[in-house]
Amino acid sequence: MRNQYALDNPEPLILIDSFENSGIAILFGVWFERSRLVDLKNSLILDMQKAFAEAHIEIPYPKLDIRIRESQRSDIPEGT
């Protein structure tokens, strides 16, 4: 898949950077015209999201539950 905002020369660079707790960190570099940075970034993200969905690849996201309880202590000043 070719991106319309990426330059052909030099070719894109893709490296596995590291293995993380929830996945693999991939370093992806592509050459582009400076004035097209936002266009390139947005279109690459959308292209990757579409390709992953078509290949039935799900990206794991860490989840965190936060529960807030009211304090029963009377010595805590309001607003803290």
C-alpha positions in Angstrom: 0.0 0.0 0.0 1.5 3.3 -1.0 0.7 6.6 0.7 0.1 9.6 -1.5 2.0 12.0 0.8 5.1 9.8 1.3 8.1 10.3 -1.0 9.4 7.4 -3.0 13.0 8.1 -2.4 14.5 7.2 0.0 12.2 4.2 0.8 10.3 4.0 4.1 12.2 2.4 7.0 10.4 -0.1 9.3 12.2 -1.6 12.4 11.2 -3.6 15.4 12.4 -1.3 18.2 11.5 -3.3 21.3 9.2 -5.9 22.9 6.9 -4.2 25.4 4.5 -5.6 28.0 1.5 -5.3 25.8 3.0 -5.6 22.3 5.9 -4.8 20.0 7.2 -1.2 19.5 7.7 -0.6 15.8 9.8 2.3 14.5 8.4 3.6 11.2 10.1 6.3 9.2 9.0 7.9 6.0 10.2 10.9 4.0 7.8 13.6 3.1 7.5 17.3 2.2 7.5 19.4 5.3 4.3 21.2 4.4 2.4 17.8 4.2 3.3 16.5 7.7 -0.3 16.7 9.1 -1.7 15.2 5.9 0.8 12.3 6.0 0.4 11.6 9.7 -3.4 11.5 9.5 -3.5 9.4 6.4 -0.9 6.9 7.7 -2.9 6.3 10.9 -6.1 5.9 8.9 -4.4 3.5 6.4 -2.9 1.4 9.2 -6.2 1.3 11.1 -8.0 0.1 8.0 -5.3 -2.5 7.1 -5.4 -3.9 10.7 -9.2 -4.1 10.6 -9.2 -5.9 7.2 -6.7 -8.4 8.6 -8.7 -8.8 11.8 -5.8 -7.6 13.9 -6.8 -6.0 17.2 -4.4 -3.7 19.1 -4.4 -4.4 22.9 -4.9 -1.4 25.0 -4.1 -1.4 28.7 -7.1 -0.8 30.9 -7.3 0.8 34.3 -10.2 0.9 36.6 -10.3 3.8 39.0 -12.7 3.9 41.9 -13.2 7.0 44.0 -14.6 6.5 47.5 -15.8 9.2 49.8 -13.6 9.8 52.8 -15.0 9.0 56.2 -12.3 11.0 57.9 -13.3 14.4 59.3 -9.7 15.7 59.6 -9.2 16.1 55.8 -9.9 19.7 54.8 -12.3 20.4 51.9 -10.8 20.8 48.5 -7.9 18.4 49.0 
